[in-house]
Structure formats: structure tokens, C-alpha cells
Amino acid sequence: MTAPQPIRPVQPTTPFVARRTGWARWPSAVLRTARPRQWVKNLLVFAAPLTGSELTARQFEARGGSALGGAAVAFVVFTLASCAVYFVNDAVDAERDRQHPRKCLRPIASGELSETAAMAVAATCLAAALAVSLTAPGYGLTIAVSAYLVTSFLYSLGLKHLAVLELTLVASGFVLRALGGAASSQVPPSGWFVLVCSLGALLVATAKRHTELAGLGDPAAAHRPSLQHYTASGLRVAQRVIALAMVAAYLAWALVEPDARTRAWHVATVVPLVAALIRFDRLTSAGTTSHIEDLLIRDTPMIALELTWLLLFALGFAAPAM
């Protein structure tokens, strides 16, 4: 089980590590800035093909393959687009990151990757994302990824310093992923499930702000100015209210399923979901500067609950064909 890491004092760092390591470390620096561990977020593009009202197990053989193929294109597009956003964000925040106990180790902040090189990689990823999006049917995917890029760049360039709005923008990125996947796969998304995804994203963003504020204390606003407008207790209350709303929306999605057997399995998935949210609430109760996403993919009980949910969901998807 992985517990949140304790806060450690900022250690002196040697600037411009790239001068010592040379070009041999450049590919590694680029890859780390692209944040491969974050790419799992882009799996949300498969939400529409797997939860859309018009795709069931009976139709999968005839239509499911092309739907999942379209979602795979969306996954590539949003992975490239998110990489472009990460490079721009780290270049803009380089000076502030150098004062952070963990972010100071990022390649751009440490000098391992120059800001000029980062912006060049970002431009390449952006162009590739837009080009690949045009291979999808219609223009829905292109519109969704363009909206994601615009809002994300505005976030990086200043909107992330505005309390509440910055949380909304983070959540909107997940909604656009789901809508982009729906457009590319040509499967109408479930409105309830898109709402669940939105609330889940807002929940994670709120929990992240709480752990930052609780972990860094008074200097927190120096690293993220929007934190001066929050309180740890207020964020905890908001996190729990959002979690309750998420469960309600999820239950509504499960109950509108027309097939009785599928509906029963979907309702059953509420149990591991609630247990996972309770576990997440406990893990985020303390301050930490670690990646909060690690709590979702490295904590053993959390992984067990996620796999249980996935199994029950898969059984519900296959129920009509049994």
C-alpha cells in the first residue's frame, strides 16, 4: 500500500543540469516532460463506445470494432494534445517550479531541457494532434481537441490563478476527452456518464488543491496563487459534496439502462465505486506534494476496488448476450 509521502524541505538544486549531462539526456528529459503516467487520463475517450446508449454487446460484432477504432484515434489525438499542453505549462511555470520541493526536479525547471526546445516539441505535438484528428469522421474530434487546447493554454497562461475557475477548466478537459471520443467513434455519449466523468475530474482537482494547501502550508500560495483563496476545511467539504453528487449521477446512469440484467450489474458497480471514493477521501486527508494520481494507480486497496468495478462493469456489458 502506498501512503502519501511526507513533506520534505526544499533541497538545493543545481541549475542547468543539461550542461553536465549533454544531449544524451535530452530524449529522457522530453519523455519525462510529456508525463507518460498522465496518459491514462486519455482513456476517457473510450467512455462513449463503452457506455453509449446505442452500443450494446449484441451490436458489438457489427459496430463495436469501428467504434473502438475511432476511440483509439481520439486517444492518440488527446495524448499528443496533452503533451503539447504539458510542455507549454512547464515552460511558463519554470521559475515558480524551481521553488517547489518536487516540481524543481522537472526537466525544464532544472535546466535539463531548454524552454526553446520545449516550445518546439509542443508545437510539433500540437500540429500532429490536429492532423490526426482530421482523419476521424466529421469534425467533432477536431473541434473537441481544439477546444481542449485553447482552454488548456489559457489555463497555463494565467487562468489557473483564478480560484474556482481553474478547477472548472481542469474538469472541462475530461469532458472534452469524452466528447471527442464520442465524436470519433460516432457513438452518442450517455449524458449521465459524461456528468460522472466531469464530477470525477472536479473531485480529483479539488482533492489535489487540498493536499497542496495542507502539505505546503503558508508558502502554498507562492507555488500556486489560487490557493490563497481556498481553505483546507472548505476544500474538504467541497470534495465530499462532489463525491456525493458523483455517486448520485452514476446511480442515475445505471438506472436508465433499459435492459434489466445490464441494469442490475451496473447498479452493483455502485458498491466498489463508493468504497473507492471512501478510500480516496482517506488517502487525501493528509498533505502531500506527491502526484495525487498515484493514489489511484499505486495504492493496493484502491487497485483492488478499481478491478472489482471493472469486472462488474464488464459483466454488465456482456449480460444481454448471455
C-alpha positions in Angstrom: 0.0 0.0 0.0 1.3 3.4 -1.0 0.7 6.2 1.6 1.1 9.9 0.8 4.6 11.0 1.1 5.6 13.4 3.9 6.6 16.9 3.1 10.4 17.4 3.0 12.3 20.7 3.0 13.3 22.1 -0.4 16.8 20.8 -1.2 19.3 22.9 -3.1 19.3 22.0 -6.8 21.9 22.5 -9.4 20.5 24.7 -12.2 21.1 23.8 -15.9 21.7 20.1 -15.3 21.8 19.8 -19.1 25.3 21.4 -19.2 26.6 18.4 -17.3 24.6 15.7 -18.9 24.6 16.9 -22.5 22.4 15.7 -25.3 22.5 12.1 -24.0 19.8 13.0 -21.5 17.6 15.0 -24.0 15.3 12.2 -25.0 14.8 11.3 -21.4 14.0 14.9 -20.5 11.5 15.1 -23.3 9.8 11.9 -22.3 9.5 12.9 -18.6 8.1 16.3 -19.5 5.5 14.5 -21.7 4.3 12.8 -18.5 3.6 9.2 -19.7 1.9 8.4 -16.3 -0.7 11.0 -17.1 -1.7 9.5 -20.5 -4.0 7.1 -18.7 -6.4 10.1 -18.4 -6.9 9.9 -22.1 -8.5 6.5 -21.8 -11.7 8.5 -21.1 -12.2 8.7 -24.9 -13.4 5.1 -24.7 -16.3 6.1 -22.3 -18.7 6.8 -25.2 -18.2 3.4 -27.0 -18.5 1.5 -23.7 -21.4 3.4 -22.1 -23.2 4.9 -25.0 -26.9 4.1 -25.3 -26.6 2.8 -28.9 -23.8 0.2 -28.5 -24.6 -3.0 -26.6 -22.9 -6.4 -26.6 -25.3 -7.6 -29.2 -24.3 -4.9 -31.6 -20.6 -5.1 -30.8 -19.6 -7.5 -33.6 -21.2 -5.3 -36.2 -20.3 -1.9 -34.9 -18.1 -2.2 -31.8 -14.8 -2.7 -33.7 -15.2 0.5 -35.7 -16.4 2.4 -32.7 -13.4 1.4 -30.6 -11.1 2.1 -33.6 -12.5 5.6 -33.7 -11.9 6.0 -29.9 -8.3 4.8 -30.4 -7.7 7.6 -32.9 -9.1 10.0 -30.3 -6.8 8.5 -27.7 -3.7 9.3 -29.9 -5.0 12.8 -30.6 -5.6 13.7 -27.0 -2.3 12.2 -25.9 -0.4 14.4 -28.4 -2.5 17.4 -27.4 -2.0 16.9 -23.7 1.8 16.5 -24.3 1.8 19.9 -26.0 0.0 21.4 -23.0 2.5 19.9 -20.5 5.5 21.3 -22.4 3.9 24.8 -22.6 2.8 24.7 -18.9 6.3 23.6 -17.7 8.0 26.3 -19.8 5.6 29.0 -18.4 6.0 27.8 -14.8 9.7 27.1 -14.9 10.7 29.8 -12.5 7.9 29.1 -10.0 8.6 25.3 -10.2 12.3 25.9 -9.2 10.9 26.9 -5.7 8.8 23.8 -5.3 10.0 20.8 -3.3 9.1 18.3 -6.1 8.5 20.4 -9.3 12.0 21.8 -9.1 13.2 18.4 -10.5 11.2 18.8 -13.7 13.5 18.9 -16.7 12.7 22.5 -17.7 12.8 23.8 -14.2 16.2 22.1 -13.5 17.6 23.3 -16.9 17.9 19.8 -18.3 15.6 20.8 -21.2 15.6 24.4 -22.5 12.4 26.4 -22.8 13.0 26.9 -26.5 13.3 23.1 -27.1 10.2 22.6 -25.0 8.1 25.0 -27.1 9.4 23.4 -30.3 8.3 20.0 -29.1 4.9 21.4 -28.0 4.4 22.9 -31.5 5.2 19.6 -33.1 2.7 17.7 -30.8 0.0 20.3 -31.4 0.4 20.1 -35.2 0.4 16.3 -35.1 -2.8 16.2 -32.9 -4.7 18.4 -35.2 -3.5 16.5 -38.3 -4.5 13.1 -36.8 -7.9 14.5 -35.7 -8.8 15.3 -39.3 -8.6 11.5 -40.1 -11.7 10.9 -37.9 -15.2 11.1 -39.4 -16.6 14.6 -39.4 -15.1 17.5 -37.5 -16.3 16.6 -34.0 -12.9 15.3 -32.8 -11.1 18.3 -34.3 -13.5 20.7 -32.6 -13.2 18.9 -29.2 -9.4 18.8 -29.2 -9.1 22.4 -30.4 -11.4 23.5 -27.5 -9.2 21.4 -25.2 -6.0 23.1 -26.5 -7.4 26.6 -26.2 -8.8 26.2 -22.7 -5.6 24.4 -21.5 -3.3 27.0 -22.9 -5.4 29.8 -21.4 -5.2 27.8 -18.1 -1.4 27.6 -18.3 -1.0 31.3 -19.3 -3.0 32.7 -16.3 -6.4 31.3 -15.7 -5.1 28.7 -13.3 -4.5 31.5 -10.8 -8.3 32.2 -10.6 -9.9 30.3 -7.8 -12.8 28.0 -8.7 -12.5 28.8 -12.4 -9.2 26.9 -12.5 -11.0 23.8 -11.1 -13.7 24.1 -13.7 -11.2 24.3 -16.5 -9.4 21.2 -15.2 -12.7 19.3 -15.2 -13.6 20.6 -18.7 -10.6 18.9 -20.1 -12.1 15.5 -19.1 -15.5 16.4 -20.6 -13.9 17.3 -23.9 -12.0 14.0 -23.9 -15.3 12.1 -23.5 -17.0 14.2 -26.2 -14.0 13.8 -28.5 -14.1 10.0 -28.1 -17.9 10.1 -28.8 -17.4 12.1 -32.0 -14.6 10.0 -33.3 -16.4 6.7 -32.5 -19.7 8.0 -33.7 -21.5 6.7 -30.7 -23.8 9.1 -28.9 -22.5 9.5 -25.3 -24.5 8.9 -22.2 -25.2 12.3 -20.7 -25.2 10.9 -17.2 -21.9 9.2 -17.7 -20.3 12.4 -19.1 -21.6 14.1 -15.9 -20.0 11.4 -13.8 -16.6 12.0 -15.6 -16.9 15.7 -15.1 -17.6 15.4 -11.4 -14.8 12.8 -11.0 -12.3 15.2 -12.6 -13.6 18.0 -10.4 -13.2 15.7 -7.4 -9.6 14.9 -8.2 -8.7 18.6 -8.8 -10.3 19.7 -5.5 -8.5 16.9 -3.6 -5.2 17.9 -5.2 -5.7 21.5 -4.1 -6.4 20.3 -0.6 -3.3 18.2 -0.4 -1.2 21.0 -1.7 -2.6 23.5 0.8 -2.3 21.1 3.7 1.1 19.9 2.7 2.8 23.2 1.9 1.1 25.4 4.4 1.7 29.1 4.2 4.1 29.0 1.3 1.5 27.2 -0.8 0.2 30.4 -2.5 3.7 31.1 -3.7 3.7 27.9 -5.8 0.0 28.2 -6.8 -1.5 31.7 -6.3 -5.1 30.4 -6.4 -4.5 28.6 -3.1 -4.7 31.9 -1.2 -8.4 31.9 -1.9 -9.1 28.4 -0.5 -9.1 26.9 3.0 -8.2 23.3 3.7 -11.5 22.7 5.5 -13.5 24.3 2.7 -11.8 22.1 0.1 -12.6 19.0 2.2 -16.3 19.9 2.4 -16.3 20.6 -1.4 -14.6 17.3 -2.1 -17.2 15.3 -0.2 -20.1 17.2 -1.7 -18.7 16.5 -5.2 -18.3 12.8 -4.3 -21.9 12.5 -3.2 -23.1 14.2 -6.5 -20.9 11.9 -8.5 -22.4 8.8 -6.8 -25.9 10.2 -7.5 -25.2 10.9 -11.2 -23.6 7.4 -11.5 -26.6 5.7 -10.0 -28.9 7.7 -12.4 -26.8 6.4 -15.3 -27.1 2.8 -14.0 -30.9 3.0 -13.5 -31.7 4.4 -17.0 -30.3 1.2 -18.7 -33.2 -0.4 -20.5 -32.0 -4.0 -20.2 -32.9 -5.4 -16.8 -29.8 -7.7 -16.5 -27.4 -5.0 -17.6 -29.1 -2.5 -15.2 -28.6 -4.9 -12.3 -24.9 -5.3 -13.0 -24.5 -1.5 -13.4 -26.2 -0.9 -10.1 -23.9 -3.4 -8.5 -20.9 -1.4 -9.6 -22.0 1.4 -7.3 -20.7 -0.6 -4.4 -17.0 -0.7 -5.4 -17.3 2.9 -6.6 -18.5 4.2 -3.2 -15.8 2.1 -1.5 -13.1 3.6 -3.8 -14.4 7.1 -3.1 -14.2 6.5 0.7 -10.6 5.1 0.2 -9.7 8.2 -1.9 -11.1 10.5 0.8 -8.9 8.8 3.4 -5.8 8.9 1.3 -6.2 12.6 0.5 -6.9 13.6 4.1 -3.2 14.5 4.7 -1.0 16.9 2.9 1.4 15.7 0.3 3.4 17.0 -2.6 3.4 13.7 -4.4 1.3 13.1 -7.6 -2.2 12.6 -6.4 -2.9 10.4 -9.4 -0.5 7.9 -7.8 -3.1 7.3 -5.1 -5.4 5.9 -7.9 -2.8 3.6 -9.5 -0.4 2.6 -6.8 -2.5 2.1 -3.7 -3.2 -1.7 -3.3 -6.8 -1.4 -1.9 -7.6 1.2 -4.5 -6.4 -1.0 -7.3 -8.5 -3.9 -5.9 -11.6 -1.8 -5.9 -10.9 -0.5 -9.4 -10.5 -4.0 -10.7 -13.7 -5.1 -8.9 -15.6 -2.2 -10.6 -14.1 -3.1 -14.0 -15.2 -6.8 -13.6 -18.7 -5.9 -12.7 -18.9 -3.4 -15.5 -17.7 -5.9 -18.0 -20.3 -8.5 -16.8 -23.0 -5.9 -17.2 -21.8 -5.1 -20.7 -21.9 -8.8 -21.7 -25.2 -9.6 -19.8 -27.6 -9.1 -22.8 -25.6 -11.6 -24.9 -25.7 -14.3 -22.2 
